[in-house]
Amino acid sequence: MPDVYMCEIIKNEKLSGTVFSVTVSSGGLASSARPGQFLHIKCGEARLLRRPIGICGISGDAVRFVFEVKGEGTRWLSCRKPGDMLDILGPLGNGFVFPEGPEGPEGNMIVVGGGLGAPPLLFAAESAKNSVTAVLGFRDEGSIILLREFEQACGAVYLTTDDGSAGICGTVAVPLEALLQQGGYDAVLACGRHAMQQAVAKLCGRYGVACQVSLEERMGCGVGACLVCACATRAGGKEQMSRVCKDGPVFDAADVVWEV
């Protein structure tokens, strides 16, 4: 079983609209967390189920996560203040595997984040020795988050918005396909909504580039016991059910059954 940590909040800030960034202090979490893993956070004594939130970054003993207020639990979390304590189970799940390219052990990779799928990929971009290009997609200019941090961590950043109010008008598929056509990339790491990741996986398959996806599913226990987060995958040519919390959340895109 993973460890439970009582973590002191260092910082809580609103990034945009209902999206918040919380940083806590925990040497234990910081030393063991890997890009792509997530935290299971207790949101008040009255709520039995924890909330799963991806890790956005590590700096020393500081652990950062970003989330959107969607219900009572995350609303409670958004109201916490520096000095408050959080009960956190983690780190959980399997993270990203960085590629090894033909020119050395680092390789070149693209991280593709849609909306709240961007924060876990910032952790990946900041941790990798690879040459990293980011493709980020948001609804509109007002929903853009973490752009400055991605620009600092990556060699290039391509921004898209659904309404064209900032960056390229359209989905992440537009700049991603142009980059894949250009060539020279060893892997794509993606996180976001199901339809976006399916489109990314299809493009990577077309251009023969390895793709890893971080799947989003509702979770109960977070450790693989309750089977709430089961998803369809393939192994050895046969379909099977995998647990996103324990077998993932990161999967090889070629192993995911996208349409069930």
C-alpha positions in Angstrom: 0.0 0.0 0.0 1.2 3.6 -0.7 1.7 5.9 2.3 -0.7 8.5 3.8 0.9 11.9 4.4 -0.3 14.8 6.4 0.8 17.7 4.3 0.9 21.4 5.1 -0.4 23.8 2.5 2.2 26.3 1.4 0.2 28.0 -1.3 -3.3 28.1 -2.8 -4.0 30.3 -5.8 -6.7 30.6 -8.5 -5.3 30.1 -12.0 -8.5 30.8 -14.0 -12.2 30.6 -13.4 -12.8 27.6 -11.2 -9.2 26.2 -11.5 -6.9 26.2 -8.5 -3.3 25.4 -7.9 -2.3 24.1 -4.4 1.2 23.4 -3.2 1.9 21.3 -0.1 5.1 20.4 1.8 5.9 16.8 2.0 9.4 15.4 1.7 8.1 11.8 1.5 5.7 12.5 -1.4 8.2 14.7 -3.2 11.0 12.1 -3.1 8.9 9.2 -4.4 6.5 10.9 -7.0 7.1 10.3 -10.7 5.5 12.2 -13.7 2.1 10.8 -14.5 1.3 9.6 -11.0 -1.5 11.1 -9.0 -2.6 11.9 -5.4 -5.7 10.8 -3.6 -6.8 13.6 -1.4 -9.3 13.6 1.5 -11.6 16.6 1.2 -13.0 17.1 4.6 -14.1 14.6 7.3 -17.7 14.4 6.1 -16.7 12.9 2.7 -15.7 9.3 2.6 -14.2 9.2 -0.9 -10.9 10.9 -1.8 -10.4 13.0 -4.9 -7.8 11.8 -7.4 -5.7 14.7 -8.7 -2.6 14.5 -10.9 0.8 15.8 -9.8 1.7 19.1 -11.5 5.2 19.5 -10.2 7.9 18.9 -7.6 10.4 21.5 -6.2 12.4 20.3 -3.2 9.9 19.1 -0.7 7.1 21.0 -2.3 4.4 19.1 -4.3 2.0 21.0 -6.6 -1.3 19.9 -8.0 -3.9 21.7 -10.1 -7.7 20.9 -10.1 -11.0 22.3 -11.1 -13.9 22.8 -8.7 -16.6 20.4 -9.8 -18.4 19.5 -6.6 -18.5 19.8 -2.9 -15.2 18.0 -2.3 -13.1 20.1 -4.7 -15.0 23.3 -3.5 -13.9 22.5 0.0 -10.3 21.9 -1.2 -10.3 25.3 -3.1 -11.1 27.1 0.2 -8.1 25.7 2.2 -5.5 28.2 3.3 -1.7 28.1 3.8 -1.0 26.4 7.1 -4.0 24.0 6.8 -3.2 20.3 6.6 -4.3 17.9 3.9 -4.6 14.1 4.3 -3.0 12.7 1.0 -2.6 9.1 -0.1 0.1 8.6 -2.7 1.8 8.8 -5.0 -0.4 6.3 -6.9 -0.4 4.6 -10.3 2.2 4.1 -13.0 3.7 7.2 -14.7 5.2 8.1 -18.0 8.2 6.4 -19.5 10.5 8.8 -21.2 11.8 7.8 -24.7 15.2 6.9 -25.8 16.0 8.3 -29.2 18.5 7.2 -31.9 20.8 10.1 -31.0 21.1 9.3 -27.3 19.2 8.2 -24.2 17.0 11.3 -24.1 15.2 11.3 -27.4 12.7 13.9 -28.5 9.1 14.0 -27.3 5.9 15.9 -27.6 3.5 16.5 -24.7 -0.1 17.1 -25.6 -2.4 18.4 -22.9 -6.0 19.4 -23.2 -7.5 21.6 -20.5 -7.0 20.1 -17.1 -4.8 17.4 -18.8 -2.0 20.0 -19.0 -0.8 20.0 -15.4 0.5 16.4 -15.2 2.4 17.0 -18.5 4.1 20.1 -17.0 5.6 17.7 -14.4 6.8 15.5 -17.2 8.3 18.3 -19.2 10.1 19.7 -16.2 11.5 16.3 -15.2 12.6 15.0 -18.6 16.1 15.2 -20.0 14.5 15.0 -23.4 14.0 17.8 -25.9 10.3 18.6 -25.2 7.7 20.3 -27.4 4.3 21.1 -25.9 1.0 21.2 -27.7 -1.7 22.6 -25.4 -5.4 23.0 -26.1 -8.1 25.0 -24.2 -11.7 26.2 -24.7 -10.8 29.8 -25.0 -8.3 32.5 -23.9 -9.9 32.7 -20.4 -9.3 29.0 -19.7 -5.6 29.0 -20.5 -3.4 27.8 -17.6 0.3 27.2 -17.0 1.4 28.7 -20.3 4.4 30.6 -18.9 5.6 27.5 -17.1 5.4 25.4 -20.2 7.3 28.0 -22.2 10.1 27.9 -19.6 10.2 24.0 -19.6 9.9 23.3 -23.3 11.8 24.2 -26.4 8.6 25.2 -28.2 4.9 25.5 -27.2 2.0 25.4 -29.6 -1.3 26.8 -28.2 -4.8 26.1 -29.5 -8.2 27.3 -28.5 -11.6 26.0 -29.7 -12.9 29.5 -30.5 -9.6 30.9 -31.8 -9.4 33.6 -29.1 -5.7 32.7 -28.6 -3.2 30.7 -30.5 -4.3 28.4 -33.3 -8.1 28.1 -33.9 -9.0 24.4 -33.6 -7.9 21.3 -31.7 -4.5 20.0 -30.7 -4.6 17.7 -33.7 -3.8 20.6 -36.0 -0.3 21.4 -34.7 0.4 17.9 -33.6 -0.1 16.5 -37.1 2.2 19.1 -38.5 4.9 18.2 -36.1 4.5 14.5 -36.7 4.7 15.1 -40.5 7.9 17.0 -39.8 9.4 14.0 -38.1 12.2 13.5 -35.6 10.1 12.7 -32.5 10.4 9.5 -30.5 7.3 9.7 -28.4 4.1 11.6 -27.6 2.7 11.8 -24.1 -0.9 12.9 -23.8 -3.4 13.8 -21.1 -6.9 15.2 -21.5 -10.4 14.2 -22.4 -11.1 10.8 -24.0 -12.0 12.1 -27.4 -8.8 14.2 -27.6 -6.6 11.3 -26.5 -8.2 9.0 -29.0 -7.5 11.5 -31.8 -3.9 11.9 -30.6 -3.4 8.1 -30.5 -4.8 7.8 -34.0 -2.4 10.4 -35.4 0.6 8.7 -33.7 -0.4 5.4 -35.1 -0.6 6.9 -38.6 2.9 8.4 -38.4 4.4 5.5 -36.5 5.3 7.4 -33.3 5.0 5.7 -29.9 2.2 7.3 -27.8 1.4 7.1 -24.0 -1.9 8.3 -22.7 -3.0 9.2 -19.2 -6.6 8.1 -18.9 -9.2 9.9 -16.8 -11.9 7.7 -15.1 -14.0 8.1 -11.9 -12.2 6.4 -9.0 -13.3 5.0 -5.6 -10.4 3.5 -3.7 -7.5 4.6 -5.9 -5.6 1.4 -5.2 -7.3 -1.1 -7.5 -9.7 -2.8 -5.1 -13.1 -1.4 -6.0 -12.8 -1.7 -9.8 -14.8 1.5 -10.4 -12.2 2.8 -12.8 -12.0 -0.2 -15.0 -11.2 0.4 -18.7 -10.9 -1.9 -21.8 -7.3 -2.7 -22.9 -5.6 -5.3 -25.1 -2.8 -7.7 -24.1 -1.5 -10.5 -26.3 -4.2 -9.8 -28.9 -7.0 -10.3 -26.3 -9.2 -7.7 -24.7 -9.2 -7.3 -21.0 -10.3 -4.9 -18.3 -7.6 -2.9 -16.6 -7.8 -0.6 -13.6 -6.9 3.0 -14.4 -5.7 3.7 -10.8 -3.4 0.7 -10.5 -2.5 -0.5 -14.0 -2.5 3.1 -15.2 -3.3 5.9 -15.3 -0.6 5.9 -18.1 -1.1 3.3 -20.8 0.5 2.6 -24.2 -2.1 4.1 -26.5 -1.9 1.0 -28.8 -3.2 -1.1 -25.9 -6.3 1.0 -25.2 -9.6 -0.1 -26.6 -10.9 3.3 -27.6 -14.4 2.4 -28.7 -16.4 -0.1 -26.6 
